[in-house]
Amino acid sequence: MCNNKSHTNYKPLADRCRPETIDKVIGQSHLLGKNRPLRISVEKKCPHSMILWGPPGTGKTTLAEIIAHQSGMKFIKLSAVFSGVKDIRKAVDQAQLNCQDNTQTILFIDEIHRFNKSQQDAFLPYVENGTILLIGATTENPSFELNNALLSRVRVYVLKKLEDHELTQIIRNALEKMSNERLIDIIFAENLQQSLIASADGDARKVLLFLEILLDLADVIDGQCTITQAMIESVMTGTTRRFDKQGDIFYDQISALHKSVRGSAPDAALYWLVRMLDGGCDPIYIARRVVRMASEDIGNADPRALTLALNAWEIQERLGSPEGELAIAQAVIYLACAAKSNAVYNAFKVAKTLVRQTGSLEVPIHLRNAPTTLMKNLKHGEKYRYAHDEPNAYAAGENYMPAELKGQQFYHPVDRGLEIKIAEKLERLKKLDKNNNN
């Protein structure tokens, strides 16, 4: 096999390929390009506290180490997964000693979103007084996961997943490095490299992990090893796209699905549905959200949408995958193509707001229930007009609201789908009310 690892001092390929200067970083040109603020701060050796927010494998740890190295600062690395307040205090003590030697310290916190409020608060005073420069790395939205007090003391930089051409360059650099380390020629066709890149999904760490596994599996014949399609298929089995359940990407994708349905874009809606399923999202969760879409964005413009969404949910529960997923796809496409109305959604929100504002208004006497003699003596239900006894089963001019809200309107049908007919009917009823009052 193409493997000569020494287990005593072995480092993963991703670590061995880590760039040591800002010029050798591949990707993130929006942050590290010429005249960009972050690059300027590194070149001038005057970094600041920051949060690096981005997907896995986009260079957050690498960038933190380069900032410390090029700035001539001490570097302390903690992982929020394994560290607590005690570790933070130990790091601060070391930073204070470094200050006595006129050396500043960068404290790097990986997965900083995993620290709770008290842990985040523990290093706030030392960021404030300059004992440490804090660099936090996170895959989660900082505005949701970090304290406002901490966010006010740092600058947030957003890292992007790597483009295919950037991963191609990373692979080429790694192949050259491993060829020199192992003293072999490595044959890796470009079309097969693209398969590796597609599976890595913008994650440099993942692409280097896969590459190292492939080279370990390959046989060396006459100083040469070849990576084949069969090897790639074996290594890539079971890999999934980026989909962090309950994380920021999770909500971004369900948002994209919902907005595609609302925007009457069936192909985009189907794409986001499949992306979520491919990433391991629970189909039942999607089915629930599809029911919400049917009420919120289609409503009475096409009431069949809600029925179809409920049916898809039931099919998923009864049959599971893949039959249920196909039913959900059918519902999603139908909803995307259906006439749109948010009139019910808006009416419901307005009604809720008004109820909160107006409190417990009394039910009009004529609408009250009167099952007892006492209630009848109190005139409950008196003068109530039974709609079925009226012309066209409509009691023209009757008021069903509390007296203070008489004439209040929440529901305004749109001029699409079935709501066109609903609007026409409500307009006819309004005219009957007007004529009766006259």
C-alpha positions in Angstrom: 0.0 0.0 0.0 1.0 3.6 -0.6 1.6 4.2 3.1 4.7 4.9 5.1 3.2 6.7 8.2 5.2 6.8 11.3 2.7 6.5 14.2 5.0 8.2 16.7 5.0 11.6 15.0 2.1 11.2 12.5 0.2 14.4 11.5 -2.9 14.3 9.3 -2.4 15.6 5.8 -4.7 18.5 6.5 -2.4 19.6 9.2 0.8 19.1 7.1 -0.7 21.1 4.3 -1.7 24.0 6.4 -0.3 27.3 4.9 2.0 29.4 7.1 1.6 32.8 5.6 -1.4 34.9 4.4 -0.1 34.7 0.8 -0.4 31.0 0.7 -4.0 30.8 1.9 -6.3 29.5 -0.8 -9.8 31.0 -0.8 -11.5 33.7 1.2 -10.3 36.4 -1.2 -13.2 38.6 0.0 -11.3 38.8 3.4 -7.7 38.3 2.4 -7.5 40.0 -1.0 -5.4 43.2 -1.7 -6.5 46.2 0.4 -9.0 44.1 2.4 -9.2 45.2 6.1 -8.3 41.8 7.6 -5.3 41.4 5.3 -4.1 44.9 6.1 -4.4 44.3 9.9 -2.3 41.2 9.5 0.4 42.8 7.3 0.7 45.8 9.7 0.9 43.3 12.6 -2.0 45.0 14.4 -4.8 42.4 14.6 -7.9 42.8 16.6 -10.4 40.5 18.4 -12.6 38.7 16.0 -15.1 35.9 15.3 -14.5 33.8 12.3 -17.8 32.4 11.2 -18.0 29.8 8.4 -18.6 26.2 7.4 -16.2 23.4 8.4 -12.9 23.2 6.5 -12.8 26.8 5.3 -9.6 27.8 7.1 -10.7 29.3 10.4 -8.1 27.7 12.6 -5.4 28.2 9.9 -6.2 31.9 9.6 -6.0 32.3 13.4 -2.6 30.6 13.5 -1.3 32.8 10.6 -2.5 36.0 12.3 -0.6 35.0 15.5 2.6 33.9 13.6 2.8 37.0 11.3 2.0 39.3 14.2 4.7 37.8 16.4 2.2 37.0 19.2 1.9 34.1 21.5 -0.9 31.6 20.5 -3.0 29.7 23.0 -5.6 27.4 21.5 -8.7 26.1 23.4 -11.6 24.0 22.2 -15.0 24.9 23.7 -15.9 21.2 23.5 -13.3 20.2 26.0 -12.5 23.4 27.9 -14.2 25.2 30.8 -13.8 28.3 33.0 -10.7 26.8 34.7 -9.0 26.4 31.3 -9.9 30.0 30.4 -8.4 31.3 33.6 -5.2 29.3 33.1 -4.9 30.8 29.6 -5.5 34.3 30.9 -2.8 33.7 33.6 -0.3 32.8 30.9 -1.4 35.8 28.8 -0.7 38.1 31.8 2.8 36.6 32.2 3.3 37.2 28.5 2.3 40.9 29.0 5.1 41.2 31.5 7.5 40.3 28.7 5.8 42.9 26.4 4.3 40.1 24.3 0.7 40.0 23.4 -1.4 36.8 23.4 -4.0 35.6 21.0 -6.5 33.3 22.6 -8.1 31.1 20.0 -11.4 29.4 21.0 -12.5 26.7 18.5 -16.3 26.0 18.4 -16.8 29.1 20.6 -20.6 28.8 20.2 -20.4 25.8 22.6 -19.4 28.0 25.5 -22.4 29.0 27.7 -23.0 32.5 28.9 -20.9 32.3 32.1 -18.0 30.8 30.1 -18.2 33.6 27.5 -18.4 36.2 30.3 -15.2 34.8 31.9 -12.8 36.3 29.3 -14.8 39.5 28.6 -12.7 41.7 31.1 -9.5 40.5 29.6 -10.6 41.2 26.0 -11.7 44.7 27.3 -8.4 45.5 29.0 -6.2 44.1 26.2 -4.7 41.2 28.1 -5.8 38.9 25.3 -6.9 39.2 21.7 -9.7 36.8 21.2 -10.2 34.9 18.0 -13.3 32.6 18.1 -14.2 30.1 15.4 -17.8 29.0 14.9 -19.9 27.3 12.4 -23.1 28.7 14.0 -24.6 32.2 13.5 -22.8 34.4 16.2 -25.9 36.6 16.6 -27.8 33.6 17.9 -25.0 31.8 19.9 -22.8 34.6 21.4 -23.5 37.2 24.1 -24.2 40.7 22.9 -21.5 41.9 25.3 -19.0 39.7 23.6 -20.2 40.6 20.1 -19.8 44.3 20.9 -16.1 43.7 21.5 -15.2 41.8 18.4 -15.5 42.0 14.6 -17.3 39.2 12.8 -15.8 37.9 9.6 -17.8 35.5 7.4 -15.8 32.7 5.7 -17.3 31.1 2.6 -17.1 27.5 1.6 -14.3 26.9 -0.9 -15.0 26.9 -4.7 -14.2 23.9 -6.9 -11.2 25.6 -8.5 -9.8 26.4 -5.0 -10.2 22.8 -3.9 -8.5 21.7 -7.1 -5.5 23.8 -6.2 -5.4 22.4 -2.7 -5.4 18.8 -4.2 -2.6 19.7 -6.5 -0.5 21.1 -3.7 -1.2 18.1 -1.5 -0.4 15.6 -4.3 3.0 17.3 -4.8 3.7 17.2 -1.1 2.7 13.6 -0.7 4.7 12.6 -3.8 7.8 14.2 -2.3 7.1 12.7 1.2 6.6 9.1 -0.1 9.0 9.3 -3.1 6.4 8.1 -5.5 4.5 9.3 -8.6 0.8 9.7 -8.0 -1.7 9.3 -10.9 -5.0 11.0 -10.2 -7.1 11.9 -13.2 -8.8 15.3 -13.3 -12.2 13.9 -13.8 -11.7 11.7 -10.7 -10.5 14.7 -8.7 -13.8 16.4 -9.5 -15.6 13.5 -7.9 -13.6 14.0 -4.8 -14.3 17.7 -4.8 -18.0 17.1 -5.2 -18.1 14.8 -2.2 -16.1 17.3 -0.1 -18.7 20.0 -0.6 -16.5 23.0 -0.2 -14.6 21.5 2.9 -10.8 21.6 2.5 -10.3 19.4 5.5 -12.6 16.8 4.1 -11.0 16.8 0.7 -7.6 16.2 2.2 -8.9 13.5 4.5 -10.4 11.7 1.6 -7.2 12.1 -0.5 -5.0 10.7 2.3 -7.3 7.7 2.7 -7.2 7.1 -1.1 -3.4 7.2 -1.1 -3.3 4.8 1.8 -5.5 2.4 -0.1 -3.6 2.6 -3.4 -0.9 0.0 -4.2 2.6 1.2 -5.2 3.9 -0.5 -8.3 7.3 0.5 -9.6 7.3 3.7 -7.6 3.9 4.7 -8.9 0.3 4.6 -7.4 -2.9 5.2 -9.2 -6.2 6.4 -7.8 -9.2 4.7 -9.5 -12.9 5.3 -9.8 -13.6 2.1 -7.7 -11.4 3.5 -4.9 -13.2 6.8 -4.9 -16.6 5.1 -4.8 -15.5 3.0 -1.9 -14.2 5.9 0.1 -17.2 8.2 -0.7 -19.9 5.7 0.3 -22.2 7.3 2.9 -20.9 10.8 2.6 -23.6 13.5 2.8 -24.0 17.1 2.0 -23.7 19.9 4.6 -26.8 19.9 6.7 -26.3 20.7 10.4 -29.6 19.8 12.0 -30.9 22.7 14.1 -27.9 24.8 13.0 -27.8 27.8 10.8 -27.5 25.9 7.6 -30.6 23.9 8.6 -32.7 27.0 8.9 -31.2 28.5 5.7 -32.3 25.5 3.7 -35.8 25.3 5.1 -36.1 29.0 4.5 -35.0 28.6 0.9 -37.6 25.8 0.4 -40.4 27.9 1.9 -39.5 31.0 -0.2 -39.3 28.9 -3.4 -42.8 27.6 -2.8 -44.0 31.1 -2.0 -42.3 32.4 -5.1 -44.0 29.8 -7.4 -40.7 28.2 -8.3 -41.4 24.4 -8.4 -37.9 23.4 -9.6 -36.1 25.4 -6.9 -38.5 24.1 -4.3 -37.8 20.5 -5.4 -34.1 21.2 -5.3 -34.1 22.4 -1.7 -36.4 19.6 -0.7 -33.9 17.0 -2.1 -31.0 18.9 -0.6 -32.5 18.6 2.8 -33.4 14.9 2.4 -29.9 14.2 1.0 -28.4 15.9 4.1 -30.4 13.7 6.4 -33.3 16.0 7.4 -36.2 14.1 9.0 -39.0 13.9 6.3 -41.7 14.3 9.0 -40.2 17.7 9.9 -40.4 18.8 6.3 -43.9 17.5 6.0 -45.0 19.7 9.0 -43.4 22.7 7.4 -45.1 22.0 4.1 -48.5 22.0 5.9 -47.5 25.4 7.3 -46.7 26.6 3.8 -50.1 25.5 2.5 -51.9 27.6 5.1 -49.5 30.6 5.1 -48.9 31.1 1.4 -51.8 29.4 -0.4 -54.7 29.5 2.0 -58.1 29.8 0.5 -56.8 30.6 -2.9 -56.5 26.8 -3.3 -57.8 24.9 -0.2 -56.8 21.6 -1.9 -53.1 22.5 -1.1 -53.7 22.0 2.6 -55.4 18.6 2.0 -52.6 17.4 -0.2 -49.9 18.5 2.3 -51.7 16.6 5.1 -52.0 13.6 2.9 -48.3 13.7 2.1 -47.5 13.9 5.9 -49.8 10.8 6.5 -48.2 8.9 3.7 -44.7 9.5 5.1 -45.9 8.3 8.5 -47.6 5.2 7.1 -45.2 4.1 4.4 -41.9 5.8 5.3 -39.2 6.3 2.6 -39.0 6.5 -0.3 -42.7 6.4 -1.0 -43.4 9.1 1.6 -40.7 11.4 0.2 -42.2 11.2 -3.2 -45.6 12.2 -1.8 -43.9 15.2 -0.1 -42.3 16.1 -3.4 -45.7 16.0 -5.1 -47.1 18.3 -2.4 -44.2 20.7 -2.6 -44.5 21.0 -6.4 -48.3 21.4 -6.2 -47.9 24.2 -3.6 -45.3 26.0 -5.7 -47.6 25.9 -8.7 -50.8 26.8 -6.8 -52.4 30.2 -6.6 -51.0 32.2 -3.8 -52.7 34.1 -0.9 -51.5 35.1 2.5 -54.9 36.7 3.3 -55.7 34.1 6.0 -52.2 34.4 7.5 -52.4 38.2 7.6 -56.0 38.2 9.0 -54.9 35.8 11.8 -51.9 38.0 12.8 -54.1 41.2 12.8 -56.8 39.4 14.9 -54.2 38.2 17.4 -52.8 41.7 17.8 -56.2 43.2 18.3 -57.2 40.7 20.9 -54.0 41.4 22.9 -54.7 45.2 22.7 -58.5 45.1 23.5 -58.6 42.5 26.2 -61.7 40.6 27.3 -64.5 42.4 25.5 -68.0 41.1 26.3 -69.9 38.8 24.0 -73.0 40.7 22.7 -76.2 39.7 24.5 -77.9 38.3 21.4 -74.9 35.9 20.8 -74.7 34.5 24.3 -75.7 31.0 25.1 -79.0 30.5 27.1 -79.3 26.9 28.3 -80.9 27.9 31.7 -83.9 29.9 32.8 -81.7 32.3 34.6 -79.7 33.0 31.4 -82.9 33.5 29.4 -84.2 35.9 32.1 -81.0 37.8 31.6 -82.0 38.0 27.9 -79.1 35.9 26.7 -79.6 35.0 23.1 -82.6 37.4 22.8 -83.1 38.9 19.3 -80.6 36.5 17.8 -81.4 36.0 14.1 -81.1 32.4 13.0 -79.3 32.7 9.6 -81.0 29.7 8.0 -84.4 31.4 8.5 -83.2 34.5 6.6 -83.3 35.0 2.8 -80.3 33.2 1.3 -79.4 32.0 4.8 -77.8 35.4 5.6 -79.0 37.7 8.4 -78.2 41.0 6.7 -77.0 43.7 9.0 -76.4 41.4 12.0 -73.4 42.1 14.1 -71.3 39.2 15.4 -68.5 41.3 16.9 -68.2 42.8 20.4 -69.9 46.2 20.2 -66.6 48.1 20.4 -65.3 46.3 17.3 -68.4 46.5 15.1 -67.4 46.6 11.4 -63.9 45.4 12.1 -62.4 43.5 9.1 -59.4 41.2 9.3 -59.7 39.0 6.2 -59.1 40.6 2.8 -59.2 38.0 0.0 -56.8 38.4 -2.8 -57.7 38.4 -6.5 -56.2 34.9 -7.2 -57.6 31.4 -7.2 -60.7 30.6 -5.2 -60.4 33.8 -3.2 -61.7 35.7 -6.2 -65.0 33.9 -5.7 -64.8 34.4 -1.9 -64.2 38.1 -2.4 -67.2 38.4 -4.7 -69.4 36.7 -2.2 -68.2 38.9 0.7 -68.8 42.0 -1.4 -72.4 40.9 -2.1 -73.0 40.3 1.6 -71.6 43.8 2.4 -74.1 45.3 0.0 -76.9 43.4 1.8 -75.7 44.7 5.1 -75.6 48.3 3.8 -79.1 48.0 2.3 -80.5 46.6 5.6 -79.0 49.4 7.7 -80.5 51.9 5.4 
